[in-house]
Amino acid sequence: MNTVHKATLICFFVITICFSGFTHAGEPIRIVVDAYNPPNMYLHDGRASGLYPILLEAIFKHLEQDVSVDAAPWKRAMDMSAQGTVGIAGIYKTPQRLLIYDYSDPMYAELLLVFVKKENTFKFQSVHDLEGKKIGTILGWSYGEEFDSARSQNLFKTEAVNRDRLNFKKLMDGRLDCIVASKESGLHELASSNYSDIIQLKKPLLNNPVYVAFAQHAKKKDLLIQFNAALKTLKKTGEYDRIVEKFMNGVDFRTFAPAESFE
């Protein structure tokens, strides 16, 4: 191979690499959320909907970075994000997950409540009051370090499904002693179905921050730093509170779809 030919090939590879880099840089950031946790994140008319997708779009718009948000059952969303092909939003921190993921600053906080049938109410002050009970949970979810630890030690039994609606039906049928669900999702189920016999216990299980996270091998720490800065700016300017307030005021708790366009 002569010198001219070598130089041509080198030039070709350099251009190809540079072009590939520009193409990759122009691709949207891909993030997945839970498909069955309205109103915060859910699948509606084939697209990711709810508060978290709206917040993600606002934050990445501030970064002038395109974002593509998809919705999937939570366990599948966790598997996808662990592979590093997508980020995940609405995720809690756990000691095990900290070994796998890089996290953003808290994006929101979810209040987790215990729901029971009226005739089966009980005094609830701590996880220890759940001893011996059969509890409805969601596949792949963490419910805080104390609950997860007690579950692993068989203090109580859990039955996991992929959405809160199934748990509420099982609770009505007497197949569960109680269920744990986020306040918003629980209110949706109570308002949208004939669950007049179900109530929430007064004391919450947990007030848990939620985050955006990427698998560590995806090497998105720089992006998360930018994300945190944009989130901080939105909170400082009041835009964050405006988005949350406007969204929650527009939620129709009978259907858990915005009662009118968010725009």
N, C-alpha and C positions, 0 to 999 in steps of 0.2 A: 504494500500500500504506500503510495507516494505521499509526500508532505502536504500537497494541496488537498488530496483526498481526505487525509486525517483531519486537516483543519476544517474542511467542510462538515465532516461527521461531528466533530466537537461542537461546531457552531449550531448544528441541527439539534444536538442533545441539549445544549444550553437553552435554546429557544423553546424546545418542548417542555423542559422542566419549568421554565419561567411561566409559560402559558398555562401549564397544569396548576401552578400555584395560584395564578390569578383566577382560574376557573373555580378552584376549591374555595378561595377567599370569598367569592361571590355567592356561594351556596348558603341557603338559610341554615341557622342553627336549629337542629331538630330536638324537640322536647316532647316527652310523653306524659300524660296525666291519667288518672283513674277514669274509667268509662262509666262508673256506677256510683258516684258520690256527689249527687247534686245537693245544693246549687254550686258548690265550690269547684267541682270538676266532673264533667259527665259527657257522654256522647249524645248529641241531639241532631237529628236530620243528617247523619253521616259526618258530623264535624265535632271537634272538641269545643265544649261550651262551658260557661260558668265563670266564676270570679277569677280563678287562677289563670285561665287562658287570657282573660282581659288584662290582668295585671302584667302578665308576661309580654303581651303585645305592647303595652304602654312603656315598659322598661326597655325593651329592645328597640322600640321606636326612638326613645331618647338616645340610645347608643348608635342610631342610624345603622342598625343591623337587622336584616330580615330574620324572622323566626317562624318555624313551622311547628305547630302544636297538634299532636295527635292524641287520641284517647284509646285506651285498651284496658281490659280487666287488670286489676292491680298486680296480681302475681306475674302476668305476662309483661306488664310495664317494668316491673322490677328486674325480670330476666333480661329484657332488652337493654335496660340501662346498665346492668352489670357487665354486659358484653362490650360496652363502650361505644355502640353505634348511635345512641341517643342520650340526651340528658333526661332527668326525671324531675317533676315538680309536684309539690304536695307531700314530700317525703319527710318522715321524722328522723331524728338522729338516734342511733343506738350504738353501743360499743362495737358490735359486730360490723355494722355498716360503716363506721369510721375507718375500718381497715380496708374498705373497698372504695369509698367515695370521697371526693372533695366537695365541700358544702359551701353554699352561699351564706350570707347573713339571713336571718329569719325573714320570710316573705309575708307570713300571716301567722295567726295562732288559732288552733282549733280547740274548742271546749268539748271534751269527751264526757258523755252522760251515760248513766245506767237507766235502762227502761225496763219496767216490770208490768205485769197485770195487777190491777188494783187489789185483788184479793190475795195476791202473793207478795205484797210489799214487805220490806224488811229494813231494819236500821242499817244504814251504810255510812261509815266514817272512813274506812280504809280498805285496801285490797283484802285484808284478812277477813273482812265481813262477807267475802264471796266464797269462803271455804265450803266445799261440798256441793257447790251449785254447778249447773250446766248452763254455759254462757254462749250466746251467739256472737261470732266474730267474723271478720272478713279475711279471706285468703291472702296471705302475704303481709298483713298489717302488723305493725307493732303498736302496743297500747301503753308504752312507757316501760322503763326498765323494771320497776317494781312489779307491774302486772305480768310482764313477760317472764320474769324470774319465778314468780309464783306459779305461773302456768307450767313452766318446765319442771317444777317440783311437784306437780300434780295436786296443788292445793285445791284446785277446781278443774272441771272438765270444760273444754271448749269445742264447739262445732263450727267449722268455718265454711262460708259460702262466698260467692263473688259479689254480692250486693246486699245492702241493708234491707231492701224490700222483702227478700226471702226470709231474713231473720225475724222481721216483724210478723210475718205470716206464721212462722214456726212458734213464735211466742204466743200468738193468739190461739193456736191449736194446742197449747200446753206441752209442746215438745222441748221448750227451754224454760229455765227459771228466770232468766233475764238476758238482755243484750246490751252491748256497748256500741254507741254510735255518736258521731259528731252532732252537736246541737242543731246545726242547720239541716242536716240530713234527717235527723230524728223528727224535727218539726215538720218537715215535708211529708214523711210517712204518716204522722198523726193527722195532718190536715187533708191528705189526699185520699185516705181510705177510711173504712169504718172501724177505727181502732179506739173507740171511746172508752174501752176497758183498760187501755194501756196508759201509764203515766211515767213521767221521769222522776227519779229520786232527786231530792233537793241538792245533795252534795255532789259536785262533779267528780269523776274519776281523775281527770287530768286536764290541765290547760297546756297544750303542747304546741310549740312553734313548728311550722312547716317550712321547708327549704327547697331550693333548686340544687340538684347535685349531679355530678358527672363522675363516672368511673375514673379512678386515679390514672389508669393507663391511657385514658383519652387525652390527658394533658391539657385540661381546660382551666387551670388555675388563673391564668391571666384574664381569661374571659370572665371568671367569677369575680375577680377584683373590679373589673369594669362594671359588671352587673351590680355589685354592692354599691359602687359610687352612684350609679344611676338611681337605684332604689333609695339611697339616702337623699338624693336631690329631690325626687318625687315626694318624699315625706316632708322634707324641709319646706317645699313650696306649697304644701297642702294638696297637691294633685292626688297623692295616694289616698288620703282620706276622702276626697271628693269621689274618686272612682268607687271605693268600697261602699260609701254611703249611698251613692246613686244606684249602684247595682242592687244592694240589699233592699232599698226602698222600692225597686222595680220588680222584685221577685214575687211571683204569684205562687204562694205556698200550696195551692191546690195542684199545680202542675209542675212547679219548680222550673218554669221557663220564664224569662223576663216578660212582665206584663206588657211592656211596650219596648220599642227599640232602644238600645242603650245609647245610640248615637245622639 
